[in-house]
């Protein structure tokens, strides 16, 4: 004895879910990019002395070097100047300023909200 059944609407459901997945991925990527921009500007403000950390501008090389790169679900804020690590972590002669670390801590909730809002908006479409 054999029983067969046909799921009506399965192809439509799969197509619907596929579109949802695509919108979700786009929303996450947009959210990560926007959150990265927020964090980059927060770090720049910190380096400029507009936050609690001591100002770290002499020539402006460090401030100008802070850049954002984004990829699939990742945002990286970095500096390629040699003294960036010394300013962030400190040395025996320079106290740590933690521009990157403190900026991330200050903006953690906003970063989460930006990404969450993008996802919620994509789900409403």
PDB file as gemmi writes it, atoms N, CA and C in Angstrom:
CRYST1    1.000    1.000    1.000  90.00  90.00  90.00 P 1                      
ATOM      1  N   UNK A   1       0.847  -1.167   0.000  1.00  0.00           N  
ATOM      2  CA  UNK A   1       0.000   0.000   0.000  1.00  0.00           C  
ATOM      3  C   UNK A   1       0.900   1.240   0.000  1.00  0.00           C  
ATOM      4  N   UNK A   2       0.548   2.213  -0.805  1.00  0.00           N  
ATOM      5  CA  UNK A   2       1.304   3.454  -0.932  1.00  0.00           C  
ATOM      6  C   UNK A   2       0.362   4.629  -0.760  1.00  0.00           C  
ATOM      7  N   UNK A   3       0.825   5.595   0.014  1.00  0.00           N  
ATOM      8  CA  UNK A   3       0.052   6.829   0.175  1.00  0.00           C  
ATOM      9  C   UNK A   3       0.913   7.964  -0.348  1.00  0.00           C  
ATOM     10  N   UNK A   4       0.343   8.803  -1.158  1.00  0.00           N  
ATOM     11  CA  UNK A   4       1.044   9.975  -1.692  1.00  0.00           C  
ATOM     12  C   UNK A   4       0.294  11.219  -1.262  1.00  0.00           C  
ATOM     13  N   UNK A   5       1.049  12.262  -1.063  1.00  0.00           N  
ATOM     14  CA  UNK A   5       0.388  13.527  -0.781  1.00  0.00           C  
ATOM     15  C   UNK A   5       1.125  14.632  -1.502  1.00  0.00           C  
ATOM     16  N   UNK A   6       0.395  15.643  -1.833  1.00  0.00           N  
ATOM     17  CA  UNK A   6       0.954  16.786  -2.546  1.00  0.00           C  
ATOM     18  C   UNK A   6       0.755  18.015  -1.655  1.00  0.00           C  
ATOM     19  N   UNK A   7       1.833  18.746  -1.408  1.00  0.00           N  
ATOM     20  CA  UNK A   7       1.755  19.963  -0.611  1.00  0.00           C  
ATOM     21  C   UNK A   7       1.428  21.106  -1.567  1.00  0.00           C  
ATOM     22  N   UNK A   8       0.242  21.636  -1.436  1.00  0.00           N  
ATOM     23  CA  UNK A   8      -0.190  22.726  -2.298  1.00  0.00           C  
ATOM     24  C   UNK A   8       0.374  24.035  -1.735  1.00  0.00           C  
ATOM     25  N   UNK A   9       0.994  24.787  -2.597  1.00  0.00           N  
ATOM     26  CA  UNK A   9       1.539  26.083  -2.184  1.00  0.00           C  
ATOM     27  C   UNK A   9       2.968  26.024  -1.669  1.00  0.00           C  
ATOM     28  N   UNK A  10       3.592  24.846  -1.686  1.00  0.00           N  
ATOM     29  CA  UNK A  10       4.962  24.715  -1.171  1.00  0.00           C  
ATOM     30  C   UNK A  10       5.935  25.573  -1.964  1.00  0.00           C  
ATOM     31  N   UNK A  11       5.803  25.583  -3.279  1.00  0.00           N  
ATOM     32  CA  UNK A  11       6.717  26.385  -4.099  1.00  0.00           C  
ATOM     33  C   UNK A  11       6.561  27.876  -3.814  1.00  0.00           C  
ATOM     34  N   UNK A  12       5.319  28.314  -3.628  1.00  0.00           N  
ATOM     35  CA  UNK A  12       5.083  29.724  -3.301  1.00  0.00           C  
ATOM     36  C   UNK A  12       5.672  30.063  -1.934  1.00  0.00           C  
ATOM     37  N   UNK A  13       5.507  29.149  -0.988  1.00  0.00           N  
ATOM     38  CA  UNK A  13       6.051  29.367   0.357  1.00  0.00           C  
ATOM     39  C   UNK A  13       7.581  29.451   0.321  1.00  0.00           C  
ATOM     40  N   UNK A  14       8.186  28.544  -0.419  1.00  0.00           N  
ATOM     41  CA  UNK A  14       9.648  28.572  -0.540  1.00  0.00           C  
ATOM     42  C   UNK A  14      10.132  29.854  -1.209  1.00  0.00           C  
ATOM     43  N   UNK A  15       9.430  30.311  -2.226  1.00  0.00           N  
ATOM     44  CA  UNK A  15       9.795  31.569  -2.898  1.00  0.00           C  
ATOM     45  C   UNK A  15       9.644  32.745  -1.944  1.00  0.00           C  
ATOM     46  N   UNK A  16       8.558  32.750  -1.163  1.00  0.00           N  
ATOM     47  CA  UNK A  16       8.326  33.808  -0.183  1.00  0.00           C  
ATOM     48  C   UNK A  16       9.453  33.838   0.847  1.00  0.00           C  
ATOM     49  N   UNK A  17       9.812  32.680   1.378  1.00  0.00           N  
ATOM     50  CA  UNK A  17      10.877  32.600   2.382  1.00  0.00           C  
ATOM     51  C   UNK A  17      12.230  33.004   1.796  1.00  0.00           C  
ATOM     52  N   UNK A  18      12.460  32.670   0.555  1.00  0.00           N  
ATOM     53  CA  UNK A  18      13.700  33.053  -0.106  1.00  0.00           C  
ATOM     54  C   UNK A  18      13.806  34.578  -0.210  1.00  0.00           C  
ATOM     55  N   UNK A  19      12.697  35.233  -0.576  1.00  0.00           N  
ATOM     56  CA  UNK A  19      12.686  36.704  -0.651  1.00  0.00           C  
ATOM     57  C   UNK A  19      12.903  37.317   0.720  1.00  0.00           C  
ATOM     58  N   UNK A  20      12.298  36.719   1.744  1.00  0.00           N  
ATOM     59  CA  UNK A  20      12.481  37.206   3.119  1.00  0.00           C  
ATOM     60  C   UNK A  20      13.955  37.108   3.527  1.00  0.00           C  
ATOM     61  N   UNK A  21      14.579  35.979   3.184  1.00  0.00           N  
ATOM     62  CA  UNK A  21      15.979  35.770   3.528  1.00  0.00           C  
ATOM     63  C   UNK A  21      16.861  36.810   2.847  1.00  0.00           C  
ATOM     64  N   UNK A  22      16.580  37.075   1.598  1.00  0.00           N  
ATOM     65  CA  UNK A  22      17.352  38.071   0.843  1.00  0.00           C  
ATOM     66  C   UNK A  22      17.186  39.450   1.476  1.00  0.00           C  
ATOM     67  N   UNK A  23      15.936  39.816   1.804  1.00  0.00           N  
ATOM     68  CA  UNK A  23      15.696  41.116   2.443  1.00  0.00           C  
ATOM     69  C   UNK A  23      16.386  41.194   3.800  1.00  0.00           C  
ATOM     70  N   UNK A  24      16.365  40.090   4.539  1.00  0.00           N  
ATOM     71  CA  UNK A  24      17.030  40.042   5.843  1.00  0.00           C  
ATOM     72  C   UNK A  24      18.531  40.285   5.687  1.00  0.00           C  
ATOM     73  N   UNK A  25      19.161  39.588   4.755  1.00  0.00           N  
ATOM     74  CA  UNK A  25      20.603  39.745   4.537  1.00  0.00           C  
ATOM     75  C   UNK A  25      20.962  41.168   4.117  1.00  0.00           C  
ATOM     76  N   UNK A  26      20.154  41.744   3.246  1.00  0.00           N  
ATOM     77  CA  UNK A  26      20.394  43.129   2.823  1.00  0.00           C  
ATOM     78  C   UNK A  26      20.257  44.066   4.013  1.00  0.00           C  
ATOM     79  N   UNK A  27      19.227  43.857   4.824  1.00  0.00           N  
ATOM     80  CA  UNK A  27      18.999  44.711   5.995  1.00  0.00           C  
ATOM     81  C   UNK A  27      20.158  44.624   6.982  1.00  0.00           C  
ATOM     82  N   UNK A  28      20.631  43.427   7.236  1.00  0.00           N  
ATOM     83  CA  UNK A  28      21.768  43.262   8.156  1.00  0.00           C  
ATOM     84  C   UNK A  28      22.992  43.986   7.610  1.00  0.00           C  
ATOM     85  N   UNK A  29      23.277  43.800   6.334  1.00  0.00           N  
ATOM     86  CA  UNK A  29      24.437  44.468   5.737  1.00  0.00           C  
ATOM     87  C   UNK A  29      24.314  45.987   5.797  1.00  0.00           C  
ATOM     88  N   UNK A  30      23.124  46.521   5.507  1.00  0.00           N  
ATOM     89  CA  UNK A  30      22.917  47.967   5.593  1.00  0.00           C  
ATOM     90  C   UNK A  30      23.064  48.445   7.033  1.00  0.00           C  
ATOM     91  N   UNK A  31      22.514  47.678   7.968  1.00  0.00           N  
ATOM     92  CA  UNK A  31      22.623  48.037   9.382  1.00  0.00           C  
ATOM     93  C   UNK A  31      24.059  48.038   9.868  1.00  0.00           C  
ATOM     94  N   UNK A  32      24.816  47.040   9.470  1.00  0.00           N  
ATOM     95  CA  UNK A  32      26.226  46.960   9.866  1.00  0.00           C  
ATOM     96  C   UNK A  32      27.006  48.143   9.287  1.00  0.00           C  
ATOM     97  N   UNK A  33      26.720  48.482   8.047  1.00  0.00           N  
ATOM     98  CA  UNK A  33      27.404  49.614   7.409  1.00  0.00           C  
ATOM     99  C   UNK A  33      27.067  50.924   8.139  1.00  0.00           C  
ATOM    100  N   UNK A  34      25.789  51.152   8.424  1.00  0.00           N  
ATOM    101  CA  UNK A  34      25.375  52.369   9.138  1.00  0.00           C  
ATOM    102  C   UNK A  34      25.955  52.413  10.551  1.00  0.00           C  
ATOM    103  N   UNK A  35      25.951  51.275  11.223  1.00  0.00           N  
ATOM    104  CA  UNK A  35      26.518  51.208  12.569  1.00  0.00           C  
ATOM    105  C   UNK A  35      28.025  51.468  12.522  1.00  0.00           C  
ATOM    106  N   UNK A  36      28.686  50.978  11.492  1.00  0.00           N  
ATOM    107  CA  UNK A  36      30.119  51.235  11.324  1.00  0.00           C  
ATOM    108  C   UNK A  36      30.411  52.720  11.141  1.00  0.00           C  
ATOM    109  N   UNK A  37      29.551  53.393  10.376  1.00  0.00           N  
ATOM    110  CA  UNK A  37      29.718  54.841  10.185  1.00  0.00           C  
ATOM    111  C   UNK A  37      29.559  55.580  11.510  1.00  0.00           C  
ATOM    112  N   UNK A  38      28.576  55.162  12.299  1.00  0.00           N  
ATOM    113  CA  UNK A  38      28.373  55.772  13.612  1.00  0.00           C  
ATOM    114  C   UNK A  38      29.612  55.585  14.487  1.00  0.00           C  
ATOM    115  N   UNK A  39      30.122  54.365  14.533  1.00  0.00           N  
ATOM    116  CA  UNK A  39      31.285  54.085  15.371  1.00  0.00           C  
ATOM    117  C   UNK A  39      32.520  54.831  14.875  1.00  0.00           C  
ATOM    118  N   UNK A  40      32.702  54.905  13.579  1.00  0.00           N  
ATOM    119  CA  UNK A  40      33.833  55.653  13.026  1.00  0.00           C  
ATOM    120  C   UNK A  40      33.767  57.116  13.468  1.00  0.00           C  
ATOM    121  N   UNK A  41      32.606  57.730  13.372  1.00  0.00           N  
ATOM    122  CA  UNK A  41      32.490  59.138  13.762  1.00  0.00           C  
ATOM    123  C   UNK A  41      32.683  59.312  15.266  1.00  0.00           C  
ATOM    124  N   UNK A  42      32.258  58.342  16.051  1.00  0.00           N  
ATOM    125  CA  UNK A  42      32.460  58.396  17.507  1.00  0.00           C  
ATOM    126  C   UNK A  42      33.950  58.312  17.843  1.00  0.00           C  
ATOM    127  N   UNK A  43      34.670  57.437  17.167  1.00  0.00           N  
ATOM    128  CA  UNK A  43      36.118  57.314  17.393  1.00  0.00           C  
ATOM    129  C   UNK A  43      36.824  58.604  16.985  1.00  0.00           C  
ATOM    130  N   UNK A  44      36.430  59.155  15.856  1.00  0.00           N  
ATOM    131  CA  UNK A  44      37.035  60.420  15.403  1.00  0.00           C  
ATOM    132  C   UNK A  44      36.788  61.531  16.417  1.00  0.00           C  
ATOM    133  N   UNK A  45      35.575  61.594  16.956  1.00  0.00           N  
ATOM    134  CA  UNK A  45      35.268  62.610  17.974  1.00  0.00           C  
ATOM    135  C   UNK A  45      36.114  62.392  19.227  1.00  0.00           C  
ATOM    136  N   UNK A  46      36.327  61.149  19.578  1.00  0.00           N  
ATOM    137  CA  UNK A  46      37.166  60.831  20.737  1.00  0.00           C  
ATOM    138  C   UNK A  46      38.603  61.281  20.513  1.00  0.00           C  
ATOM    139  N   UNK A  47      39.132  60.980  19.345  1.00  0.00           N  
ATOM    140  CA  UNK A  47      40.508  61.365  19.018  1.00  0.00           C  
ATOM    141  C   UNK A  47      40.658  62.888  19.028  1.00  0.00           C  
ATOM    142  N   UNK A  48      39.612  63.587  18.574  1.00  0.00           N  
ATOM    143  CA  UNK A  48      39.639  65.054  18.528  1.00  0.00           C  
ATOM    144  C   UNK A  48      39.511  65.700  19.912  1.00  0.00           C  
ATOM    145  N   UNK A  49      39.242  64.884  20.935  1.00  0.00           N  
ATOM    146  CA  UNK A  49      39.101  65.421  22.284  1.00  0.00           C  
ATOM    147  C   UNK A  49      37.679  65.842  22.615  1.00  0.00           C  
ATOM    148  N   UNK A  50      36.700  65.368  21.860  1.00  0.00           N  
ATOM    149  CA  UNK A  50      35.299  65.734  22.090  1.00  0.00           C  
ATOM    150  C   UNK A  50      34.580  64.732  22.984  1.00  0.00           C  
ATOM    151  N   UNK A  51      35.312  63.822  23.563  1.00  0.00           N  
ATOM    152  CA  UNK A  51      34.773  62.844  24.510  1.00  0.00           C  
ATOM    153  C   UNK A  51      35.662  62.866  25.754  1.00  0.00           C  
ATOM    154  N   UNK A  52      35.467  61.934  26.659  1.00  0.00           N  
ATOM    155  CA  UNK A  52      36.208  61.950  27.926  1.00  0.00           C  
ATOM    156  C   UNK A  52      37.692  61.608  27.762  1.00  0.00           C  
ATOM    157  N   UNK A  53      38.052  60.907  26.693  1.00  0.00           N  
ATOM    158  CA  UNK A  53      39.451  60.530  26.495  1.00  0.00           C  
ATOM    159  C   UNK A  53      40.272  61.770  26.148  1.00  0.00           C  
ATOM    160  N   UNK A  54      41.554  61.775  26.540  1.00  0.00           N  
ATOM    161  CA  UNK A  54      42.415  62.901  26.158  1.00  0.00           C  
ATOM    162  C   UNK A  54      42.543  63.007  24.641  1.00  0.00           C  
ATOM    163  N   UNK A  55      42.649  64.212  24.180  1.00  0.00           N  
ATOM    164  CA  UNK A  55      42.815  64.490  22.749  1.00  0.00           C  
ATOM    165  C   UNK A  55      44.099  63.818  22.240  1.00  0.00           C  
ATOM    166  N   UNK A  56      44.050  63.311  21.021  1.00  0.00           N  
ATOM    167  CA  UNK A  56      45.207  62.631  20.436  1.00  0.00           C  
ATOM    168  C   UNK A  56      45.563  63.200  19.078  1.00  0.00           C  
ATOM    169  N   UNK A  57      45.522  64.522  18.950  1.00  0.00           N  
ATOM    170  CA  UNK A  57      45.858  65.140  17.670  1.00  0.00           C  
ATOM    171  C   UNK A  57      47.065  66.050  17.842  1.00  0.00           C  
ATOM    172  N   UNK A  58      48.101  65.732  17.118  1.00  0.00           N  
ATOM    173  CA  UNK A  58      49.234  66.645  16.989  1.00  0.00           C  
ATOM    174  C   UNK A  58      49.294  67.098  15.536  1.00  0.00           C  
ATOM    175  N   UNK A  59      49.532  66.149  14.653  1.00  0.00           N  
ATOM    176  CA  UNK A  59      49.612  66.473  13.226  1.00  0.00           C  
ATOM    177  C   UNK A  59      48.299  66.194  12.502  1.00  0.00           C  
ATOM    178  N   UNK A  60      47.422  65.434  13.121  1.00  0.00           N  
ATOM    179  CA  UNK A  60      46.166  65.049  12.474  1.00  0.00           C  
ATOM    180  C   UNK A  60      46.266  63.732  11.724  1.00  0.00           C  
ATOM    181  N   UNK A  61      47.465  63.134  11.695  1.00  0.00           N  
ATOM    182  CA  UNK A  61      47.651  61.874  10.969  1.00  0.00           C  
ATOM    183  C   UNK A  61      46.754  60.755  11.515  1.00  0.00           C  
ATOM    184  N   UNK A  62      46.687  60.647  12.833  1.00  0.00           N  
ATOM    185  CA  UNK A  62      45.882  59.590  13.448  1.00  0.00           C  
ATOM    186  C   UNK A  62      44.407  59.792  13.119  1.00  0.00           C  
ATOM    187  N   UNK A  63      43.903  60.983  13.341  1.00  0.00           N  
ATOM    188  CA  UNK A  63      42.488  61.278  13.086  1.00  0.00           C  
ATOM    189  C   UNK A  63      42.132  61.028  11.617  1.00  0.00           C  
ATOM    190  N   UNK A  64      42.983  61.488  10.714  1.00  0.00           N  
ATOM    191  CA  UNK A  64      42.720  61.322   9.275  1.00  0.00           C  
ATOM    192  C   UNK A  64      42.804  59.863   8.823  1.00  0.00           C  
ATOM    193  N   UNK A  65      43.525  59.051   9.581  1.00  0.00           N  
ATOM    194  CA  UNK A  65      43.755  57.667   9.157  1.00  0.00           C  
ATOM    195  C   UNK A  65      42.638  56.711   9.569  1.00  0.00           C  
ATOM    196  N   UNK A  66      41.700  57.161  10.368  1.00  0.00           N  
ATOM    197  CA  UNK A  66      40.636  56.272  10.845  1.00  0.00           C  
ATOM    198  C   UNK A  66      39.679  56.011   9.688  1.00  0.00           C  
ATOM    199  N   UNK A  67      39.621  54.747   9.273  1.00  0.00           N  
ATOM    200  CA  UNK A  67      38.791  54.425   8.118  1.00  0.00           C  
ATOM    201  C   UNK A  67      37.885  53.236   8.391  1.00  0.00           C  
ATOM    202  N   UNK A  68      36.799  53.234   7.656  1.00  0.00           N  
ATOM    203  CA  UNK A  68      35.801  52.183   7.758  1.00  0.00           C  
ATOM    204  C   UNK A  68      35.830  51.340   6.497  1.00  0.00           C  
ATOM    205  N   UNK A  69      35.893  50.042   6.674  1.00  0.00           N  
ATOM    206  CA  UNK A  69      35.721  49.119   5.554  1.00  0.00           C  
ATOM    207  C   UNK A  69      34.597  48.163   5.941  1.00  0.00           C  
ATOM    208  N   UNK A  70      33.746  47.857   4.988  1.00  0.00           N  
ATOM    209  CA  UNK A  70      32.639  46.952   5.266  1.00  0.00           C  
ATOM    210  C   UNK A  70      32.653  45.802   4.282  1.00  0.00           C  
ATOM    211  N   UNK A  71      32.170  44.708   4.763  1.00  0.00           N  
ATOM    212  CA  UNK A  71      32.024  43.521   3.939  1.00  0.00           C  
ATOM    213  C   UNK A  71      30.723  42.856   4.315  1.00  0.00           C  
ATOM    214  N   UNK A  72      30.588  41.609   3.994  1.00  0.00           N  
ATOM    215  CA  UNK A  72      29.354  40.890   4.295  1.00  0.00           C  
ATOM    216  C   UNK A  72      29.212  40.712   5.809  1.00  0.00           C  
ATOM    217  N   UNK A  73      28.279  41.441   6.382  1.00  0.00           N  
ATOM    218  CA  UNK A  73      27.962  41.391   7.816  1.00  0.00           C  
ATOM    219  C   UNK A  73      29.121  41.786   8.727  1.00  0.00           C  
ATOM    220  N   UNK A  74      30.045  42.591   8.237  1.00  0.00           N  
ATOM    221  CA  UNK A  74      31.169  43.016   9.083  1.00  0.00           C  
ATOM    222  C   UNK A  74      31.564  44.448   8.732  1.00  0.00           C  
ATOM    223  N   UNK A  75      31.866  45.208   9.770  1.00  0.00           N  
ATOM    224  CA  UNK A  75      32.408  46.558   9.599  1.00  0.00           C  
ATOM    225  C   UNK A  75      33.705  46.609  10.395  1.00  0.00           C  
ATOM    226  N   UNK A  76      34.745  47.129   9.781  1.00  0.00           N  
ATOM    227  CA  UNK A  76      36.037  47.238  10.443  1.00  0.00           C  
ATOM    228  C   UNK A  76      36.464  48.691  10.436  1.00  0.00           C  
ATOM    229  N   UNK A  77      36.748  49.213  11.616  1.00  0.00           N  
ATOM    230  CA  UNK A  77      37.274  50.566  11.739  1.00  0.00           C  
ATOM    231  C   UNK A  77      38.725  50.407  12.170  1.00  0.00           C  
ATOM    232  N   UNK A  78      39.616  51.043  11.417  1.00  0.00           N  
ATOM    233  CA  UNK A  78      41.038  50.838  11.680  1.00  0.00           C  
ATOM    234  C   UNK A  78      41.832  52.107  11.418  1.00  0.00           C  
ATOM    235  N   UNK A  79      43.075  52.061  11.832  1.00  0.00           N  
ATOM    236  CA  UNK A  79      44.039  53.116  11.550  1.00  0.00           C  
ATOM    237  C   UNK A  79      45.345  52.447  11.180  1.00  0.00           C  
ATOM    238  N   UNK A  80      45.995  52.972  10.157  1.00  0.00           N  
ATOM    239  CA  UNK A  80      47.258  52.370   9.734  1.00  0.00           C  
ATOM    240  C   UNK A  80      48.483  53.172  10.179  1.00  0.00           C  
ATOM    241  N   UNK A  81      48.281  54.197  11.017  1.00  0.00           N  
ATOM    242  CA  UNK A  81      49.455  54.939  11.495  1.00  0.00           C  
ATOM    243  C   UNK A  81      50.135  54.130  12.589  1.00  0.00           C  
ATOM    244  N   UNK A  82      51.454  54.239  12.626  1.00  0.00           N  
ATOM    245  CA  UNK A  82      52.249  53.421  13.538  1.00  0.00           C  
ATOM    246  C   UNK A  82      51.942  53.691  15.007  1.00  0.00           C  
ATOM    247  N   UNK A  83      51.643  54.927  15.332  1.00  0.00           N  
ATOM    248  CA  UNK A  83      51.448  55.260  16.745  1.00  0.00           C  
ATOM    249  C   UNK A  83      50.013  55.043  17.241  1.00  0.00           C  
ATOM    250  N   UNK A  84      49.128  54.550  16.400  1.00  0.00           N  
ATOM    251  CA  UNK A  84      47.731  54.336  16.805  1.00  0.00           C  
ATOM    252  C   UNK A  84      47.630  53.356  17.974  1.00  0.00           C  
ATOM    253  N   UNK A  85      48.358  52.258  17.899  1.00  0.00           N  
ATOM    254  CA  UNK A  85      48.322  51.269  18.978  1.00  0.00           C  
ATOM    255  C   UNK A  85      48.884  51.845  20.275  1.00  0.00           C  
ATOM    256  N   UNK A  86      49.919  52.666  20.165  1.00  0.00           N  
ATOM    257  CA  UNK A  86      50.506  53.280  21.366  1.00  0.00           C  
ATOM    258  C   UNK A  86      49.507  54.216  22.034  1.00  0.00           C  
ATOM    259  N   UNK A  87      48.763  54.966  21.230  1.00  0.00           N  
ATOM    260  CA  UNK A  87      47.761  55.875  21.788  1.00  0.00           C  
ATOM    261  C   UNK A  87      46.590  55.095  22.385  1.00  0.00           C  
ATOM    262  N   UNK A  88      46.203  54.018  21.750  1.00  0.00           N  
ATOM    263  CA  UNK A  88      45.071  53.220  22.233  1.00  0.00           C  
ATOM    264  C   UNK A  88      45.421  52.467  23.517  1.00  0.00           C  
ATOM    265  N   UNK A  89      46.525  51.763  23.497  1.00  0.00           N  
ATOM    266  CA  UNK A  89      46.882  50.890  24.621  1.00  0.00           C  
ATOM    267  C   UNK A  89      47.866  51.511  25.611  1.00  0.00           C  
ATOM    268  N   UNK A  90      48.542  52.575  25.194  1.00  0.00           N  
ATOM    269  CA  UNK A  90      49.505  53.218  26.073  1.00  0.00           C  
ATOM    270  C   UNK A  90      50.878  52.572  26.013  1.00  0.00           C  
ATOM    271  N   UNK A  91      51.847  53.266  26.594  1.00  0.00           N  
ATOM    272  CA  UNK A  91      53.220  52.769  26.703  1.00  0.00           C  
ATOM    273  C   UNK A  91      53.695  53.124  28.110  1.00  0.00           C  
ATOM    274  N   UNK A  92      54.965  52.918  28.357  1.00  0.00           N  
ATOM    275  CA  UNK A  92      55.494  53.305  29.666  1.00  0.00           C  
ATOM    276  C   UNK A  92      55.506  54.821  29.833  1.00  0.00           C  
ATOM    277  N   UNK A  93      55.477  55.560  28.713  1.00  0.00           N  
ATOM    278  CA  UNK A  93      55.515  57.020  28.776  1.00  0.00           C  
ATOM    279  C   UNK A  93      54.191  57.688  28.376  1.00  0.00           C  
ATOM    280  N   UNK A  94      53.332  56.955  27.685  1.00  0.00           N  
ATOM    281  CA  UNK A  94      52.062  57.511  27.211  1.00  0.00           C  
ATOM    282  C   UNK A  94      50.917  56.727  27.861  1.00  0.00           C  
ATOM    283  N   UNK A  95      50.020  57.406  28.558  1.00  0.00           N  
ATOM    284  CA  UNK A  95      48.877  56.680  29.132  1.00  0.00           C  
ATOM    285  C   UNK A  95      47.913  56.205  28.038  1.00  0.00           C  
ATOM    286  N   UNK A  96      47.275  55.085  28.278  1.00  0.00           N  
ATOM    287  CA  UNK A  96      46.297  54.550  27.325  1.00  0.00           C  
ATOM    288  C   UNK A  96      45.124  55.516  27.185  1.00  0.00           C  
ATOM    289  N   UNK A  97      44.637  55.666  25.971  1.00  0.00           N  
ATOM    290  CA  UNK A  97      43.513  56.575  25.728  1.00  0.00           C  
ATOM    291  C   UNK A  97      42.248  55.837  25.315  1.00  0.00           C  
ATOM    292  N   UNK A  98      42.378  54.647  24.853  1.00  0.00           N  
ATOM    293  CA  UNK A  98      41.245  53.764  24.528  1.00  0.00           C  
ATOM    294  C   UNK A  98      40.152  54.431  23.698  1.00  0.00           C  
ATOM    295  N   UNK A  99      40.543  55.129  22.637  1.00  0.00           N  
ATOM    296  CA  UNK A  99      39.555  55.761  21.761  1.00  0.00           C  
ATOM    297  C   UNK A  99      38.621  54.721  21.140  1.00  0.00           C  
ATOM    298  N   UNK A 100      39.183  53.641  20.635  1.00  0.00           N  
ATOM    299  CA  UNK A 100      38.383  52.610  19.968  1.00  0.00           C  
ATOM    300  C   UNK A 100      37.528  51.850  20.983  1.00  0.00           C  
ATOM    301  N   UNK A 101      38.156  51.366  22.032  1.00  0.00           N  
ATOM    302  CA  UNK A 101      37.480  50.557  23.043  1.00  0.00           C  
ATOM    303  C   UNK A 101      36.340  51.331  23.717  1.00  0.00           C  
ATOM    304  N   UNK A 102      36.614  52.540  24.158  1.00  0.00           N  
ATOM    305  CA  UNK A 102      35.587  53.335  24.840  1.00  0.00           C  
ATOM    306  C   UNK A 102      34.470  53.770  23.900  1.00  0.00           C  
ATOM    307  N   UNK A 103      34.822  54.082  22.656  1.00  0.00           N  
ATOM    308  CA  UNK A 103      33.802  54.475  21.680  1.00  0.00           C  
ATOM    309  C   UNK A 103      32.837  53.327  21.426  1.00  0.00           C  
ATOM    310  N   UNK A 104      33.377  52.136  21.303  1.00  0.00           N  
ATOM    311  CA  UNK A 104      32.522  50.960  21.109  1.00  0.00           C  
ATOM    312  C   UNK A 104      31.614  50.762  22.318  1.00  0.00           C  
ATOM    313  N   UNK A 105      32.157  50.889  23.507  1.00  0.00           N  
ATOM    314  CA  UNK A 105      31.342  50.730  24.722  1.00  0.00           C  
ATOM    315  C   UNK A 105      30.227  51.775  24.778  1.00  0.00           C  
ATOM    316  N   UNK A 106      30.537  53.018  24.420  1.00  0.00           N  
ATOM    317  CA  UNK A 106      29.533  54.088  24.444  1.00  0.00           C  
ATOM    318  C   UNK A 106      28.419  53.864  23.427  1.00  0.00           C  
ATOM    319  N   UNK A 107      28.749  53.289  22.291  1.00  0.00           N  
ATOM    320  CA  UNK A 107      27.789  53.166  21.195  1.00  0.00           C  
ATOM    321  C   UNK A 107      27.171  51.770  21.050  1.00  0.00           C  
ATOM    322  N   UNK A 108      27.497  50.863  21.945  1.00  0.00           N  
ATOM    323  CA  UNK A 108      27.026  49.474  21.824  1.00  0.00           C  
ATOM    324  C   UNK A 108      25.514  49.389  21.645  1.00  0.00           C  
ATOM    325  N   UNK A 109      24.753  50.078  22.468  1.00  0.00           N  
ATOM    326  CA  UNK A 109      23.287  50.021  22.356  1.00  0.00           C  
ATOM    327  C   UNK A 109      22.804  50.621  21.040  1.00  0.00           C  
ATOM    328  N   UNK A 110      23.406  51.734  20.643  1.00  0.00           N  
ATOM    329  CA  UNK A 110      23.005  52.372  19.378  1.00  0.00           C  
ATOM    330  C   UNK A 110      23.319  51.480  18.187  1.00  0.00           C  
ATOM    331  N   UNK A 111      24.445  50.811  18.232  1.00  0.00           N  
ATOM    332  CA  UNK A 111      24.831  49.901  17.152  1.00  0.00           C  
ATOM    333  C   UNK A 111      23.796  48.782  17.033  1.00  0.00           C  
ATOM    334  N   UNK A 112      23.450  48.189  18.162  1.00  0.00           N  
ATOM    335  CA  UNK A 112      22.456  47.118  18.174  1.00  0.00           C  
ATOM    336  C   UNK A 112      21.114  47.620  17.654  1.00  0.00           C  
ATOM    337  N   UNK A 113      20.712  48.815  18.069  1.00  0.00           N  
ATOM    338  CA  UNK A 113      19.433  49.388  17.642  1.00  0.00           C  
ATOM    339  C   UNK A 113      19.406  49.667  16.138  1.00  0.00           C  
ATOM    340  N   UNK A 114      20.496  50.184  15.605  1.00  0.00           N  
ATOM    341  CA  UNK A 114      20.559  50.471  14.166  1.00  0.00           C  
ATOM    342  C   UNK A 114      20.326  49.201  13.355  1.00  0.00           C  
ATOM    343  N   UNK A 115      21.021  48.148  13.712  1.00  0.00           N  
ATOM    344  CA  UNK A 115      20.896  46.886  12.973  1.00  0.00           C  
ATOM    345  C   UNK A 115      19.507  46.290  13.178  1.00  0.00           C  
ATOM    346  N   UNK A 116      19.023  46.306  14.403  1.00  0.00           N  
ATOM    347  CA  UNK A 116      17.696  45.778  14.714  1.00  0.00           C  
ATOM    348  C   UNK A 116      16.610  46.530  13.952  1.00  0.00           C  
ATOM    349  N   UNK A 117      16.706  47.855  13.920  1.00  0.00           N  
ATOM    350  CA  UNK A 117      15.709  48.662  13.195  1.00  0.00           C  
ATOM    351  C   UNK A 117      15.700  48.350  11.702  1.00  0.00           C  
ATOM    352  N   UNK A 118      16.868  48.141  11.129  1.00  0.00           N  
ATOM    353  CA  UNK A 118      16.941  47.782   9.697  1.00  0.00           C  
ATOM    354  C   UNK A 118      16.238  46.453   9.436  1.00  0.00           C  
ATOM    355  N   UNK A 119      16.453  45.493  10.330  1.00  0.00           N  
ATOM    356  CA  UNK A 119      15.828  44.177  10.174  1.00  0.00           C  
ATOM    357  C   UNK A 119      14.309  44.294  10.324  1.00  0.00           C  
ATOM    358  N   UNK A 120      13.864  45.048  11.332  1.00  0.00           N  
ATOM    359  CA  UNK A 120      12.420  45.230  11.537  1.00  0.00           C  
ATOM    360  C   UNK A 120      11.779  45.900  10.321  1.00  0.00           C  
ATOM    361  N   UNK A 121      12.445  46.891   9.781  1.00  0.00           N  
ATOM    362  CA  UNK A 121      11.918  47.589   8.609  1.00  0.00           C  
ATOM    363  C   UNK A 121      11.815  46.637   7.412  1.00  0.00           C  
ATOM    364  N   UNK A 122      12.821  45.807   7.240  1.00  0.00           N  
ATOM    365  CA  UNK A 122      12.809  44.846   6.118  1.00  0.00           C  
ATOM    366  C   UNK A 122      11.680  43.831   6.281  1.00  0.00           C  
ATOM    367  N   UNK A 123      11.355  43.476   7.501  1.00  0.00           N  
ATOM    368  CA  UNK A 123      10.279  42.503   7.737  1.00  0.00           C  
ATOM    369  C   UNK A 123       8.899  43.088   7.481  1.00  0.00           C  
ATOM    370  N   UNK A 124       8.772  44.416   7.537  1.00  0.00           N  
ATOM    371  CA  UNK A 124       7.478  45.062   7.295  1.00  0.00           C  
ATOM    372  C   UNK A 124       7.153  45.163   5.810  1.00  0.00           C  
ATOM    373  N   UNK A 125       8.169  45.066   4.973  1.00  0.00           N  
ATOM    374  CA  UNK A 125       7.965  45.227   3.528  1.00  0.00           C  
ATOM    375  C   UNK A 125       7.274  43.998   2.954  1.00  0.00           C  
TER     376      UNK A 125                                                      
END                                                                             
